[in-house]
Amino acid sequence: MTAPESPAAAAPPAPAPTPVLTDLGRLVRVLFSPTRVFEEQREHPTFWLPWIIVTVIFAALQFLQRPFQERARALLFEHLGRPAPAGPGAVAAVIGVLGTALTVLILSAIAAGIFYVLISVVGGETTYSRMMTVAIFAWPIAVLQQVLALGVLWMRGVGAIQSVWDAQVSFGLDLLMPSSASLSPFLRILLMGIGPLAIWQLAIAATGLKVLGKAKTGSAWTAAIVEWLVVLLVMSAIGGLAMGAAMKAMNG
């Protein structure tokens, strides 16, 4: 008579998941199944590794956008009547990557702080680490937007860049404005940030607040909208000042 197989022989242990692949998969799946992704992180929310992944992807996309950004920069110096300096070297490239990482980290920390305060006010139960998780897992929409923008720029070609605005691709409400409309840089960037992708990002954030913050649906959406408005206004103000200065230099 054959002896029964031992449990270990019948079912070998499954290999341990790789953290990088796990979080990369979550960053992709959060676009379509945010509830499940956030439920997986109830007990052990993750932030640092997804932050590194998002930073690396953004750095790669920025590298691919360099020909278009350099064309816009050359036009700016051409209007100033000065030769454009040489393109960024290795040191500048490293500084750019570090700047991207720091920007994502700071914006995520601000968003998490707003989420934590608002969810606490409405009676939810959460921690700052969980809110950091919600903040970083809302970034895949920004990554997707950069991918789509890069695709549009490639289809247009570098030669289509005739002003600093041509290097910016919008998927927002500014596309609905008539071409004759005169918008301030602040208002134009503000409208660029309002569109279908922004609503998608709001839905992901609200889902995260509901799951990880134990907030009611209405409270979760309110907190997500307030945070989105604060960040949008701040970024529109900063971007508006930068673009306004560039336009003034080109028109002056």
N, C-alpha and C positions, 0 to 999 in steps of 0.2 A: 504493500500500500504506500502511495506517495505521500510524503509529509507535506502539510500545508505550508505555503509560502509565508514568510514573515512579512509583516506590514511594510517594513523598509524595502524589501525586495519587490513587493507588489507595486508600491507607489514611491518611486524615488523622489526625494525633495526637489521642489521647483527651484530653479536658479533665482538668486536674489535680484530684484530689479535694479537697474542702473539709475541712480538719482537724476543724472542729466537727461537721459531719455524719458524718464517718468515725468519730469517737470516740463520738458519740451513738448511731450505729448499733451500734457494738461493745458499748456499755453495755446495749443492748436484746438483742442477739444472745447475750451471755454467759449470759443466763438459760436458753437452750435449746441453745446450741452453744459451751460454754466452751472445749473443746479447740481448736477452730478459731480462736477469738478470741485465745487466748494464743499459739498458733503464729504468728499474724500479727505478734506483737510480740516474737518471739525476738531479733531484731537491734536493733530500735528500740522498747523499752518506753516507754509513755506514762503520765504521771500527772497533770501539772498541768492540762491541758485537761479531762480527765475529772473531776478534782476540782472545777473551776469549774462544770461542767455539773451534777454532783450537788448542789453547794451551791445553785445557782439553783433547781433543782427542789425541794429541801427548803424553801427560803425561800418559794416559791410555795405549797407545801402547808401550811406554818405559817400563812401569811396566810389561807388558806381555813379553817383550824381556829380562827381567832381568836374567832368567836362562842361556841364551846364552851369555850375556855379562859377567856374573860372571864366566862362564866356561872359556872364553877367558882370563879374568883377572887372574884366578887361574893358567892357563898355563904360563902366563907371569911371575908370581912370582915363579912358579916351575922352570923355566929356570934360574931365578935369584938365586935360591937356598935358597929362603926365604919363610916362611909360608905366605899364603895369609891372609890378615887381614879380620876381620869379615865383613859380608855384610853391606851395608848402612842401618843405622837406620832411625827412623822417621824424625830426623832433616835433615839428608842427603837427604831423599826423598823429603822433602819440598824444600830444596835448589835446588834439581834437577828440580822440577816443576817451581820454580821461574827462574832458568836458561833457561829452555825451553821457558818460556813466554818472557823473555828478548831477547833471540836469535831471536825469530819470530818477535818481535817488532823492533829490530835493523835492521834486514835484510829487513823488509818491509819499514822502514823509508829510508834506503839507496836506495832501488829500487824506491820508490816514488820520491826521490830527483832526481835520474837519469831520470826517466820518465818526471818529471816536466821540467827539463832543456831541454831535447831533444825535447819534444813536443812544448815548447815555441820557440825553435830555428827554427823548421820547419813550424811555423805559426799556430799552433793549439791554441785552447782556452780552458784553463783548470785551475784548482786550485790544491793546494797541497793535500787538503782533498780528492778530486776525485782520485788523483794518489795513495793515500794511499788505497783507496777502490780497485783500480785495483790490487795493490800489494797483498793485503790480499786475494782477491778472486782468485788469482793464486795458493794459497797454497793447495787447495784440491787435486791437482795432487801429491804434496809431501806426503799428508796424504794417498792417494791411494797407492803410492809406498811403504810406510811403512807397510800398510796392506798386500800387496802382499809379501813383504819381510818376514813379520812375518809368513805368510802361508808357505813359502818355508822352513823357519827354523823349523817350527813345523813338516813338513813332513820329514825333514832330521833327526831331533832329536838332543838333546844336545850332545850325544856321537859323533856326526859328527864334532864337533868343535875341531879341532886339531891345529889351529893356530889363530892368531888375525884376519887374513883375512877371515877365515871361518864364522865369525860372521857377515860379510858384504855380503849382497845379491845384485848382480848387474843386471841391465836390460839394460846395455849400450854397447858401442862398444868394450869394453875390452873382451866381450864374443866371439868376432870374431878373437881375437888374438890366435895364436898357444900356446899350453900349455908350450912349450919350450921357449917362448919369455920372456926376462928379462926386466921388466918394472920398472921404479922408482916409488916409492909410489905416487909422484905428478902426473906422467903421467897416472898411473893406475886409480887414483881417477878422473882425468880429463876425461878419456874415459868412466868411469862408469856414468858420468853425461851427456853423449851424447847418446840419444836413442829416441825411440818412445814417451816415457812419457815426455821427455823434449820438443819435438816438439808439443805435445798436450798442454803443459803448455805455450809455446810460442804463440800458436793460441789463447788461452784464454786471455793472456796479450795483444796481438795485437788487439783483439776485444774490450777489455776494453779501450784501448787508442784511438781507432777509435770512440767509442761511447761517452765516457766521456771526451776525449781530443779533439774531433772534428778534428782528424787528417785524412789525406788521407791514404788509405790502405798501400801503400808503405812506407810512413813515420811511420805509426804505427808499421809495422813489423820491420823496421830498428831500431826504439827505443827499441822494445821488445828484439831484438837480441843483441843489444849493452849492455843492462842491464843484460841479461842472461850471456853473456860472462864475464862481470866484476865480477858478483857474483860467477860464476863457477870458474874463475881463483883464486879469493881470497879464496874460500872454499877449492879448491884443494891444494893451498899452505899451508893452516892451517892444513888440514887433512893429507897432505903429510909429514909435519914435525912431527905430532903426530905418524903416523904409522911408519915413518922412525925410530923414537926414540924407539918405541916398538920392531921393528924388530932387531934393533941394540942390544937392551938389550937381546933379545932371542937368537941371534946368537953370542953374545959376551961371 
